[in-house]
Amino acid sequence: MTERGTRENPEANPFETLRKIRFEYLGFSFFWAVTFIALWASSYCIPDANAYNWFNSVEKILVAAIPLAIAFIYRNRLSVLPSWCIPVAGVTLGVGTICAFLGLYVPAHSLALALVAALLLGVANALFFLLWQTFFAAVGPERASLYIPLTATISVVLYVIALVLPVEAALVLAGIVLPGIATWCLKRSLNTTEVYRFSVDAVAYHQVVLKLWRPTFCVVTFAFVWQMLSRITTTTMTVSFTLFGFACAAAILAAFALFSGKTLHLLRIYQMLFPVVTGAFLLLPFLGGAYGNVLLAFVMFGFEIVNLSLIMVIAEAAHQERLSPIVIYGISMGAVLAAMASGYFVGGLFSSETISDFARFTGVALGAIYLLSLALFFIFRRKNETFDDEMTETVATVSTGQESAFESFEQRAHELADTHGLSTREGELLELLVRGHSVVSISERLFISQNTVRGHMKNIYRKLGIHSKKELLDMIDPDR
């Protein structure tokens, strides 16, 4: 359960990898595109501002509450969601989107249509995310790390296509065609993939949630800031700027998954994003309130980078620990979705003139920077807590204790990994072993449970033909 995974074969041709992807495995993109179109339709077709606010409020509450409720219900069950949830998800997605469009044609009933659309889309979003998370956990982290950002990128393309169509054609596309394809793809994907039976282990769930709290906290912070900012920056261009940030984030992660074999750490991503996003906030005094939509795109970009990465982390955690992705997703992403709802309501506390009130908007921006800094503080605080212990373990295990020796040992470890066919994850763990890290230390660094570390160690020993860490160190340094 790293903070992100790697491609199964980093030497493979990226275009060959794309060619081999089955069409149904990209079905997440059709669902996601419908949600974007429904968001646009609600802002364009619901003329009553009060009805529009009700739509957003109810939909956001349900999207957060349903996964949390299902996680609670399924925490002690072996099964996944029943198969009838698939057509229910498809029908509620299509009908909910049609109701959002109908506000344009029946303005007198816009509030009722908005509430029905919010209810149906809230249910559809929650079910589709949970069901697709089951698929991503089943196929493994290597493929999930490609499918998730790739489908997100495709969804933006489909959304843009819908925008250039007449409203009636967009209604048919988003209300009937895309939900039907999304439902078929989901059913087909789950049927053609062996969905393993998940274990019931309250202790394991507790360990995984504890491992995920730091990356989850980072995403929660971004989610709150983004939704708060989007609420007070609402203009006719808000959705377009938001989707632009989303598209950039998804495209970067998809390209990384295709062309790089390295591990992408969520916390390191946050550390790199922090100066970029906060720098965008600091431009506000020079560019003024009209800069709000550009700032929103920056924040959306940062949020989706870490948000998509967290979805990948959850899939990997469930896959490696054989735990229900429904439960892990419900807890971790439920917290993120709840933060989004909270940010939306907090943003609503500001008056509609906030965006033009330079002093107040600057205060909001400074508050957002403070929240992002708080998450960064927790990252460094945790890192400092474990640094001394890790160094002690390293010095005690490796006799030289010098960085040059570490480099030599790491090179030998890479040679052993290549010679004996170790996977990317096993090679990563082998490198930490030869540097002297304990099971506990490796577990903390890679965000996996100690049982998973021991399982990887057994596989490494078996492939190397050894039975202990002492024999491993003898292979690395025969003269020690």
ZIHUVEN-V74901 format. One record per run of one state. SS is the DSSP state (2 for helix, 1 for strand, 0 for the rest). FROM is the first residue (numbers start at 0). TO is the last residue. Records with the same first field share a line. If there is no record, write none. Layout:
BEGIN
SS = FROM-TO + FROM-TO
END
This chain:
BEGIN
0 = 0-12 + 19-21 + 26-26 + 45-47 + 76-82 + 102-105 + 139-139 + 163-165 + 191-200 + 232-236 + 259-264 + 282-282 + 287-287 + 321-323 + 348-356 + 397-401 + 419-422 + 434-437 + 446-448 + 464-467 + 476-479
2 = 13-18 + 22-25 + 27-44 + 48-75 + 83-101 + 106-138 + 140-162 + 166-190 + 201-231 + 237-258 + 265-281 + 283-286 + 288-320 + 324-347 + 357-396 + 402-418 + 423-433 + 438-445 + 449-463 + 468-475
END
